[in-house]
Amino acid sequence: QVQLVESGGGLVQTGGSLRLSCAASGLTFQDYHMSWYGQAPGKERELVATIDDYGWRARYADSVKGRFTIKRDDGESMVYLQMSSLKSQGTAVYYCHARLRGDVYWGQGTQVTVSP
């Protein structure tokens, strides 16, 4: 059974930092393309950052470029999202996402709230 479990969310002030973690199990992690999505209140879920298998290439939403960093640790089956210089627009539930061709898995999400 595949599980993606996010952690690290919480309340942070504008300009602050947080690191989200996603622990994966039940899959051959290094083969999966891993991503973080964010869903702000009343909005659709959107791609925030993605990293390919083996971590050779990362891509980011324009809104987070230069502030967020996605990394993966294949030995630990973990993917991280380091978020810096957080803005109020960063308030969202952040979801871990794994994809390998037609296989797609989601975590349950972790709430990030950025206060003024």
Secondary structure, 3 states (H helix, E strand, C coil): CCEEEEECCEEEECCCCEEEEEEEECCCHHHCEEEEEEECCCCCCEEEEEECHHHCCEEECCCCCCCEEEEEECCCCEEEEEECCCCHHHCEEEEEEEEECCEEEECCCEEEEEEC
